[in-house]
Amino acid sequence: MKKFLILVIILISANSFANDNDWGKTGHRATAEIAEEYLTEKAKKAIDRILNGQGLAFVANYADDIKSDPDFREYGPWHYVNLAEGETEYDKATANPKGDLYQAILKCIEVLKNEDAPADKKEFYLKMLVHFVGDLHQPFHVGRAADKGGNDIQVRWYNQGSNLHRVWDSQMIDSYQMSYTELAENTRELTRAQIKAIEEGAVIDWVYESGEMADELYDSVEIGEKLGYEYMYHHLPTVLKQLQKGGIRLAKILNEIYG
C-alpha cells in the first residue's frame, strides 16, 4: 500500500509539472491545426513525407511527451526563454548555455534546412519546432526567471489552487471547452494585410512581443487572487489571438523552409 501511495504521488506531481510547462495539449494542437491552413502545397508534401503522413496537430505535443524520458532531459530548458523585466534585447553572452526557446527554434530551422540531415533527425526537429513555436506564443514562456514564468505566482482558478502560468497554459482554454479543431475552425477572419502583419519580423521580434505581453499580464493579477469568469472575459480573446498568431507564424517558417 505504501508503494502504491508513493506511485500515485509521483504520477500526480508529474502531471502537475506537465501542466505548468506547456500551452496545454489542446492549445498546441489548435496552433498546429491553424498552421495547416496556411501551408503551401509544396510544404504540405514535404511535411507529409517527413512525418510519414501524420499531421502537425498529431505531433504538436511531442516535445512535452518526451519530458519524462531521461534521454531527452537536455531539452527541458528549450521550452522557455527568460527576459529580465523591461529587457528589450536578447543577450547571447548571458543566454542559458544549455539552450532556450529562442535558440531551440533557430536550431530546429537550421536542421530542417540542412539537406544532408538524416530523415530521423529531420522528423525529430520538425516535431520540436511545431511545439516550440506554440510555446513562444504563450506569453509566460517569455516571462521572468525570478518567478519561473509565472509558475511561482499563486492564484486560485475558480476554487482550485493554481498559478498564473498554468491559467494561461491550459485552464482558460480547458474552461472554454472547445476541441482543438473547434478552436482552429473558429479563428478570426483576417484580411491579407492582417496576415502579412502577423508574419512580419523574425523569431527574435516575436520573442520580444511575447515578453512585452508577459510584462503587462503580470499586472493582471494579485497573489492569491481568485480568478474566473471575469478574468476569462478579459483575457481569453488574447489567448485565442495568440493561438492564431502562432499557427500563422509556424506556417510562415515551414513555407520558407520547404518553399
C-alpha positions in Angstrom: 0.0 0.0 0.0 2.8 2.4 0.9 4.5 1.8 -2.5 1.2 2.3 -4.2 0.7 5.7 -2.5 4.2 6.8 -3.4 3.5 5.9 -7.0 0.2 7.9 -7.0 2.0 11.0 -5.6 4.7 10.7 -8.2 2.2 10.5 -11.0 0.2 13.5 -9.7 3.4 15.5 -9.3 4.5 14.6 -12.9 1.1 15.6 -14.2 1.2 18.9 -12.3 4.7 19.6 -13.7 3.5 19.0 -17.3 0.5 21.3 -16.9 2.8 24.1 -15.7 5.2 23.9 -18.6 3.2 23.9 -21.9 0.4 25.7 -23.8 -1.7 22.7 -22.9 -2.4 19.9 -25.3 -5.5 21.5 -26.8 -3.7 24.8 -27.4 -0.7 23.3 -29.1 -2.9 21.2 -31.3 -5.0 24.2 -32.2 -1.9 26.2 -33.2 -0.7 23.3 -35.3 -4.1 22.8 -37.0 -4.2 26.5 -37.8 -0.8 26.3 -39.4 -2.0 23.6 -41.7 -4.4 26.1 -43.3 -1.6 28.4 -44.3 0.9 25.9 -45.7 1.8 25.9 -49.4 1.2 22.7 -51.3 4.9 22.1 -51.6 5.4 22.5 -47.8 2.5 20.1 -47.1 4.0 17.4 -49.3 7.5 17.8 -47.7 6.0 17.6 -44.2 3.8 14.6 -45.1 7.0 12.8 -46.2 8.9 13.7 -43.1 6.1 12.8 -40.7 5.0 9.7 -42.6 1.5 11.0 -43.1 0.9 12.3 -39.5 -0.5 15.8 -39.3 1.1 18.7 -37.4 -1.6 18.6 -34.7 -0.8 14.9 -34.1 2.8 15.7 -33.3 2.3 19.1 -31.6 2.8 17.8 -28.1 5.8 15.5 -28.8 8.2 17.9 -27.1 6.2 17.6 -23.9 5.6 13.9 -24.2 9.4 13.2 -24.1 10.0 15.2 -20.9 9.6 12.1 -18.7 12.3 10.3 -20.6 15.8 10.9 -19.1 17.3 10.6 -22.5 15.7 13.9 -23.5 16.3 15.8 -20.3 18.7 18.2 -22.1 15.8 19.7 -24.0 14.0 20.9 -20.8 15.3 24.5 -21.0 14.3 24.7 -24.6 10.7 25.4 -23.7 11.2 28.9 -22.4 13.4 32.0 -22.6 13.6 34.4 -19.8 13.9 38.2 -20.2 14.5 40.5 -17.3 11.7 43.0 -16.6 12.0 45.8 -19.1 14.7 44.0 -21.1 14.5 44.8 -24.8 17.4 42.9 -26.2 18.4 39.2 -26.2 21.9 38.9 -25.0 23.7 35.9 -26.4 26.5 36.4 -23.9 24.2 35.8 -20.9 21.8 33.3 -22.5 21.4 29.9 -21.0 24.3 27.8 -22.2 22.0 24.8 -22.2 19.7 26.5 -24.7 16.4 28.3 -24.5 13.3 28.7 -26.6 14.8 31.2 -29.0 17.9 29.1 -29.6 15.7 26.0 -29.9 13.6 27.4 -32.7 16.7 28.5 -34.6 18.3 25.1 -34.1 15.2 23.4 -35.5 15.2 25.6 -38.5 18.9 25.0 -39.1 18.5 21.2 -39.1 15.4 21.3 -41.3 17.1 23.4 -43.9 20.1 21.1 -44.0 19.6 18.8 -47.0 22.2 16.4 -45.6 20.5 15.9 -42.3 19.2 12.3 -41.8 15.5 11.6 -42.0 15.1 10.7 -38.4 16.8 13.9 -37.3 14.5 16.0 -39.5 11.5 14.2 -38.1 12.6 14.9 -34.5 13.3 18.6 -35.1 10.1 19.2 -37.1 8.1 17.8 -34.2 10.0 20.0 -31.8 9.6 23.1 -33.9 5.8 22.7 -34.1 5.7 22.7 -30.3 8.3 25.4 -29.7 6.5 27.9 -31.9 3.4 27.3 -29.9 5.3 27.8 -26.7 6.7 31.1 -28.0 3.1 32.5 -28.2 2.2 31.6 -24.6 3.5 34.9 -23.1 4.7 33.4 -19.9 7.2 31.2 -21.7 8.9 34.5 -22.2 8.3 35.5 -18.6 10.7 36.4 -15.7 13.2 33.9 -14.4 12.6 35.2 -10.8 9.1 33.6 -10.7 9.7 30.8 -13.3 7.5 32.5 -15.9 4.6 33.0 -13.5 4.7 29.5 -12.0 5.5 30.9 -8.6 2.7 33.4 -8.7 0.0 31.6 -6.8 -3.7 32.3 -7.6 -7.0 30.5 -7.5 -8.8 29.4 -10.6 -12.4 29.4 -9.5 -12.0 27.3 -6.3 -8.9 25.4 -7.3 -5.3 26.3 -6.3 -3.3 27.3 -9.3 -0.6 29.7 -10.6 -0.5 32.4 -13.3 1.4 30.3 -15.7 -1.0 27.4 -15.6 -4.0 29.7 -16.0 -2.6 30.8 -19.3 -1.2 27.5 -20.4 -4.3 25.4 -20.1 -7.0 26.5 -17.6 -8.6 29.2 -19.7 -8.6 27.0 -22.8 -9.9 24.0 -20.9 -12.7 26.1 -19.3 -13.7 27.3 -22.7 -14.5 23.6 -23.5 -13.7 23.6 -27.2 -11.8 20.9 -29.0 -8.6 21.9 -30.9 -10.4 21.5 -34.2 -13.2 23.8 -33.0 -10.7 26.4 -31.8 -8.9 26.2 -35.2 -12.1 26.5 -37.2 -13.4 29.5 -35.2 -10.4 31.8 -35.6 -11.0 35.4 -36.6 -11.4 36.2 -40.3 -8.3 38.0 -41.3 -7.5 40.1 -44.4 -4.4 39.5 -46.4 -2.9 42.7 -44.9 -3.6 41.4 -41.3 -2.0 38.1 -42.1 1.0 39.8 -43.6 1.3 42.0 -40.4 1.4 38.9 -38.2 4.0 37.2 -40.4 6.3 40.3 -40.3 9.5 40.2 -38.4 12.0 37.4 -37.3 11.8 35.0 -34.5 13.6 37.4 -32.1 10.9 40.0 -32.8 8.2 37.5 -31.7 10.2 36.8 -28.6 10.2 40.5 -27.7 6.5 40.7 -28.5 5.6 37.9 -26.1 8.0 39.3 -23.5 6.2 42.7 -23.6 2.9 41.0 -23.3 4.0 39.0 -20.3 5.2 42.2 -18.6 1.7 43.6 -19.0 0.0 40.4 -17.9 1.9 40.2 -14.6 -0.1 43.2 -13.5 -3.4 41.4 -14.3 -3.5 39.6 -11.0 -2.6 39.9 -7.4 -1.0 37.0 -5.5 -3.8 34.8 -4.0 -6.5 36.4 -6.2 -9.5 34.2 -7.2 -9.8 34.2 -11.0 -12.7 33.0 -13.0 -15.4 34.3 -15.3 -14.3 38.0 -15.3 -10.7 37.1 -16.0 -11.8 34.8 -18.8 -13.9 37.6 -20.3 -11.0 40.0 -20.4 -8.2 37.6 -21.4 -9.5 34.6 -23.3 -9.6 36.7 -26.6 -5.9 37.3 -26.2 -5.3 33.5 -25.7 -7.2 32.8 -28.9 -5.4 35.5 -30.8 -2.0 34.0 -29.7 -3.1 30.6 -30.9 -3.9 32.0 -34.3 -0.7 34.1 -34.4 1.4 31.0 -33.5 -0.3 29.0 -36.3 0.3 31.6 -39.0 3.9 32.1 -38.0 4.6 28.4 -37.8 3.3 28.1 -41.3 5.5 31.0 -42.4 8.6 29.3 -41.1 7.7 26.0 -42.7 6.8 27.6 -46.0 10.2 29.4 -46.0 12.0 26.0 -45.3 10.1 23.9 -47.9 9.0 26.5 -50.4 
